[in-house]
Amino acid sequence: MQNLLRFIRMYNVLIVFLFLQGISINLYLKNNSFQNSIALEHANNYKGEIYSLTNNINEYFKLKNINKQLLNENTKLYNLISSDNENHINNTKQQKYISAKIINNSIHKRNNFLTINKGNKHGIKAGMGVICENGVIGIIHSTTENFSLIISVLNKQSAISICLKSQKNYGSLKWHGFNYKTANIESIPNHVKIEIGDTIITNGYSTIFPAGIDIGIVNSFKKNSESGNQDITIKLFADFNKLTHAYIVESYESREQLKLESLINE
């Protein structure tokens, strides 16, 4: 209170001047409609800018909740689509999708990994496939209670079964390093007709990924007389440098299939 009184005593002349100036401006505008309309126009513009700025700030702080909501909605859509496929296509394994946030990612190493914020308690297990809205990301390597480590497609240990969407020829997706935007396809014979721009998808033979998930398009190819297979480079649909969220794929029938197939190894 004493500070307020001291401030008023120090600037009493200025305060009185501003008060009188305000009254004068108010009287001037009230008695001059043209100037009043101009003043109102400027005032509305300033208020609009302030409201816009305030709204942008509020929306920025709400982005986290909005992104979480969108991620949950996308997960529900994936599950609905999977359920619909199960009802209409007898040979399609029904899938469940679990959403997760990517909290760590590497792209410039020879063996790259990703970390997500979901683990054992969320139903994540080693061997599950991981995708994003644009395509395949990798396979779950190991888990803890709350986190999981993913072997990225950008890893020399990664090998994912694929097929050419148009010709249905099967091969394997590998990464030879250096460029996070491209990968390589192996085991496609030289006699198979390939064109630039052909789409590469998962073939659905494994228990990891359902069939038909986009991976990339053919960027270049060359016949290899020594191996008998073509050297194919593809451009990946997923931009590994911009990944923020992922979906973990769980097949309801994968355990049954794996149990049956394990009998031949006993």
C-alpha positions as CSV (number, residue, x, y, z in Angstrom):
1,M,0.0,0.0,0.0
2,Q,2.8,2.4,0.9
3,N,4.5,1.6,-2.5
4,L,1.3,2.5,-4.3
5,L,0.9,5.8,-2.5
6,R,4.6,6.6,-3.2
7,F,4.0,5.8,-6.9
8,I,1.0,8.1,-7.0
9,R,2.9,11.0,-5.3
10,M,5.8,10.6,-7.7
11,Y,3.7,10.5,-10.9
12,N,0.5,12.4,-9.8
13,V,0.9,14.9,-12.6
14,L,1.3,12.3,-15.3
15,I,-1.7,10.3,-13.9
16,V,-3.9,13.4,-14.0
17,F,-2.7,14.3,-17.5
18,L,-3.5,10.8,-18.8
19,F,-6.9,10.8,-17.1
20,L,-7.9,14.1,-18.6
21,Q,-6.4,13.1,-22.0
22,G,-8.6,10.0,-21.9
23,I,-11.7,12.1,-21.2
24,S,-10.9,14.5,-24.0
25,I,-10.4,11.7,-26.5
26,N,-13.7,10.1,-25.4
27,L,-15.6,13.4,-25.8
28,Y,-13.9,14.0,-29.2
29,L,-14.9,10.6,-30.5
30,K,-18.5,10.8,-29.2
31,N,-19.0,14.1,-31.0
32,N,-17.3,13.1,-34.3
33,S,-18.9,10.1,-35.9
34,F,-16.3,9.7,-38.6
35,Q,-13.4,9.7,-36.2
36,N,-15.3,7.4,-33.9
37,S,-15.9,4.9,-36.7
38,I,-12.2,4.9,-37.6
39,A,-11.2,4.5,-34.0
40,L,-13.7,1.6,-33.6
41,E,-12.3,-0.1,-36.7
42,H,-8.7,0.1,-35.4
43,A,-9.9,-1.1,-32.0
44,N,-11.7,-4.1,-33.5
45,N,-8.6,-4.9,-35.6
46,Y,-6.4,-4.9,-32.5
47,K,-8.9,-6.9,-30.5
48,G,-9.1,-9.4,-33.3
49,E,-5.4,-9.8,-33.4
50,I,-5.3,-10.3,-29.6
51,Y,-8.1,-12.8,-29.7
52,S,-6.3,-14.7,-32.6
53,L,-3.0,-14.7,-30.7
54,T,-4.8,-15.9,-27.5
55,N,-6.6,-18.6,-29.4
56,N,-3.3,-19.8,-31.1
57,I,-1.6,-20.0,-27.7
58,N,-4.5,-22.0,-26.3
59,E,-4.5,-24.3,-29.2
60,Y,-0.8,-24.8,-28.9
61,F,-1.1,-26.0,-25.3
62,K,-4.0,-28.3,-26.3
63,L,-2.0,-29.9,-29.1
64,K,-0.8,-32.7,-26.9
65,N,-4.3,-33.7,-26.0
66,I,-5.5,-33.3,-29.6
67,N,-2.7,-35.6,-30.9
68,K,-3.5,-38.2,-28.2
69,Q,-7.1,-38.1,-29.2
70,L,-6.3,-38.4,-32.9
71,L,-4.0,-41.3,-32.2
72,N,-6.6,-43.2,-30.2
73,E,-9.1,-42.6,-33.0
74,N,-6.7,-43.9,-35.6
75,T,-6.1,-47.0,-33.5
76,K,-9.9,-47.6,-33.3
77,L,-10.2,-47.2,-37.1
78,Y,-7.3,-49.7,-37.7
79,N,-9.1,-52.2,-35.4
80,L,-12.4,-51.6,-37.1
81,I,-10.9,-52.1,-40.6
82,S,-9.1,-55.3,-39.4
83,S,-12.4,-56.6,-37.9
84,D,-14.2,-55.8,-41.1
85,N,-11.6,-57.7,-43.2
86,E,-12.0,-60.6,-40.9
87,N,-15.7,-60.7,-41.5
88,H,-15.4,-60.6,-45.3
89,I,-12.1,-62.4,-46.1
90,N,-11.8,-65.8,-44.6
91,N,-8.0,-66.1,-45.1
92,T,-7.2,-62.8,-43.5
93,K,-5.9,-63.0,-39.9
94,Q,-7.7,-60.5,-37.6
95,Q,-5.4,-57.9,-36.2
96,K,-5.4,-55.7,-33.1
97,Y,-3.5,-52.4,-33.2
98,I,-2.0,-50.7,-30.1
99,S,-1.0,-47.0,-30.4
100,A,2.3,-45.7,-29.0
101,K,4.5,-42.6,-29.0
102,I,8.1,-42.8,-30.4
103,I,10.4,-41.3,-27.7
104,N,13.7,-42.2,-29.3
105,N,14.8,-42.9,-32.9
106,S,18.1,-43.3,-34.8
107,I,18.5,-43.2,-38.6
108,H,22.2,-42.6,-39.3
109,K,23.7,-45.8,-37.6
110,R,24.3,-49.1,-39.3
111,N,21.9,-50.8,-36.9
112,N,19.1,-48.4,-36.0
113,F,16.5,-48.8,-33.2
114,L,13.4,-47.0,-32.0
115,T,12.0,-46.7,-28.5
116,I,8.2,-46.4,-27.8
117,N,6.4,-45.6,-24.5
118,K,4.4,-48.8,-24.3
119,G,5.6,-52.1,-22.8
120,N,4.6,-55.4,-21.2
121,K,1.7,-53.9,-19.2
122,H,0.2,-52.6,-22.4
123,G,0.2,-56.0,-24.1
124,I,3.4,-55.5,-26.2
125,K,5.6,-58.5,-26.8
126,A,8.8,-59.2,-28.7
127,G,8.2,-60.2,-32.3
128,M,5.2,-57.9,-32.9
129,G,5.2,-55.8,-36.0
130,V,5.2,-52.0,-35.9
131,I,3.8,-49.7,-38.5
132,C,3.0,-46.0,-38.9
133,E,0.3,-44.2,-41.1
134,N,2.6,-44.5,-44.1
135,G,4.0,-48.0,-43.8
136,V,6.2,-50.5,-42.0
137,I,8.6,-49.3,-39.3
138,G,10.1,-52.5,-37.8
139,I,9.6,-55.3,-35.3
140,I,9.6,-55.3,-31.5
141,H,12.9,-56.5,-30.2
142,S,12.5,-56.4,-26.5
143,T,10.2,-54.9,-23.8
144,T,10.1,-53.7,-20.2
145,E,7.1,-52.9,-18.2
146,N,6.5,-49.5,-19.8
147,F,8.8,-49.3,-22.8
148,S,9.7,-51.3,-25.9
149,L,12.7,-51.4,-28.3
150,I,12.1,-51.8,-32.0
151,I,14.4,-53.1,-34.6
152,S,14.0,-50.5,-37.3
153,V,13.7,-51.3,-41.0
154,L,16.9,-49.3,-41.1
155,N,18.9,-52.2,-39.5
156,K,21.1,-54.9,-41.1
157,Q,19.4,-57.5,-38.9
158,S,16.0,-56.6,-40.2
159,A,14.4,-58.9,-42.8
160,I,10.7,-58.5,-43.7
161,S,8.7,-60.6,-46.1
162,I,7.3,-58.6,-49.0
163,C,5.7,-59.0,-52.4
164,L,5.3,-56.9,-55.5
165,K,1.7,-55.6,-55.4
166,S,1.1,-56.0,-59.1
167,Q,3.0,-59.3,-59.9
168,K,2.6,-61.0,-56.4
169,N,6.2,-62.2,-56.5
170,Y,7.7,-62.6,-53.0
171,G,11.0,-61.3,-51.7
172,S,12.7,-59.9,-48.6
173,L,13.1,-56.3,-47.5
174,K,16.7,-55.5,-46.4
175,W,18.6,-52.3,-45.6
176,H,22.1,-51.9,-47.0
177,G,22.7,-48.7,-45.1
178,F,23.6,-45.1,-45.9
179,N,20.2,-43.6,-46.8
180,Y,17.2,-43.6,-44.4
181,K,14.8,-42.9,-47.3
182,T,15.6,-46.1,-49.3
183,A,15.9,-49.8,-48.7
184,N,16.6,-52.9,-50.8
185,I,14.6,-55.9,-52.1
186,E,16.2,-59.3,-52.3
187,S,15.2,-62.7,-53.8
188,I,13.2,-61.4,-56.8
189,P,14.3,-63.5,-59.8
190,N,15.7,-61.9,-62.9
191,H,12.8,-63.1,-65.1
192,V,10.2,-61.1,-63.1
193,K,9.1,-58.0,-64.9
194,I,9.6,-54.9,-62.8
195,E,8.9,-51.3,-63.5
196,I,9.9,-48.1,-61.8
197,G,7.1,-47.0,-59.4
198,D,5.8,-50.6,-58.7
199,T,4.5,-50.8,-55.1
200,I,6.0,-53.0,-52.5
201,I,3.7,-54.4,-49.8
202,T,3.8,-57.0,-47.0
203,N,2.8,-60.5,-48.2
204,G,1.1,-61.6,-45.0
205,Y,2.8,-65.0,-44.9
206,S,4.4,-64.3,-41.5
207,T,2.6,-63.8,-38.2
208,I,4.1,-60.4,-37.8
209,F,2.4,-58.2,-40.4
210,P,-1.0,-58.6,-42.1
211,A,-0.9,-58.7,-45.9
212,G,-1.1,-55.5,-48.0
213,I,0.6,-52.9,-45.8
214,D,2.5,-50.4,-48.0
215,I,6.2,-50.3,-47.7
216,G,7.5,-48.3,-50.7
217,I,7.9,-48.0,-54.5
218,V,10.6,-49.3,-56.8
219,N,13.2,-46.7,-57.3
220,S,15.7,-48.6,-59.4
221,F,16.4,-52.2,-60.4
222,K,19.1,-54.2,-62.2
223,K,19.5,-57.9,-63.1
224,N,22.3,-59.8,-61.4
225,S,23.5,-62.7,-63.4
226,E,25.7,-64.0,-60.5
227,S,22.9,-64.3,-57.9
228,G,20.0,-64.9,-60.4
229,N,18.0,-62.2,-58.6
230,Q,17.5,-58.6,-59.3
231,D,19.2,-55.8,-57.3
232,I,16.2,-53.6,-56.4
233,T,16.2,-50.3,-54.5
234,I,12.9,-48.9,-53.2
235,K,11.9,-45.5,-51.9
236,L,10.2,-46.0,-48.5
237,F,6.8,-44.5,-47.8
238,A,7.7,-43.9,-44.2
239,D,9.9,-40.9,-43.5
240,F,12.0,-42.3,-40.6
241,N,13.3,-38.8,-39.8
242,K,9.9,-37.5,-38.9
243,L,8.3,-40.4,-37.0
244,T,6.4,-39.4,-33.9
245,H,3.8,-42.2,-33.4
246,A,3.5,-45.9,-34.2
247,Y,1.0,-48.7,-34.2
248,I,1.9,-52.2,-32.8
249,V,0.3,-55.1,-34.7
250,E,-1.0,-58.1,-32.7
251,S,-2.5,-61.0,-34.5
252,Y,-5.2,-62.9,-32.7
253,E,-4.3,-66.1,-34.5
254,S,-0.4,-65.7,-34.5
255,R,0.1,-67.8,-31.4
256,E,-2.0,-70.6,-32.8
257,Q,-0.1,-70.6,-36.1
258,L,3.3,-70.5,-34.3
259,K,2.3,-73.3,-32.0
260,L,1.2,-75.5,-35.0
261,E,4.3,-74.7,-37.0
262,S,6.6,-75.4,-34.0
263,L,5.5,-79.0,-34.1
264,I,7.6,-79.7,-37.1
265,N,10.8,-78.7,-35.2
266,E,10.2,-81.0,-32.3
